[in-house]
């Protein structure tokens, strides 16, 4: 559902500014036989399961077979794909979660995009605001890119693993199939197929054929 929407922007983080409006429009076009419109601006697929203790604020779309578990807090402007796990006490706002994403235990996801089957270990969070509340800028190959956003968390590539207790600082980009060790504070850009052992140490993954 997010593919064509994201393709309409030069940079993926630009989509977060207009995500609320997109979800409201997309929700009205959903198949009413497949999605329940449980409240104004909230659409949940009939095969998804949502704990009674979870709180879901509009606008929000939750895809097929997704689990929203005990005390999850979805604060609005959230697009969640199919086969996802939104776990115990996890909080999400203004974010896109592609199919198969798992944020199962005490995670915070704010102003972020999580790729296909991305997984966050217990307590891993995306920090979306700098301590001085200034604009989040990206340094990509030495080029400084101004996002014109004061709130921007992380973009996490397909099938990447973020270790327990790790912090992805504002504007962090994690490539596909990259693993971040537990308890690591990461900022900046990390390539695909890497292991991030610390802020200053990353190694290429060795293929096991």
Secondary structure, 3 states (H helix, E strand, C coil): CCHHHHHCCCCHHHHHHHHHHHHHHHHHCCCCCCEEEEECCEEEECCCEECCCCEECCCEEECCCCEECCCCEECCCEEECCCCEEEECCEEECEEECCCCEEEECCEEECCEECCCCEECCCCEECCCCCCCCCCEEEECCEEEECCCCCCCEEECCCCEECCCCEECCCEEECCCCEECCCCEECCEECCCEEECCCCCEEECCCCC
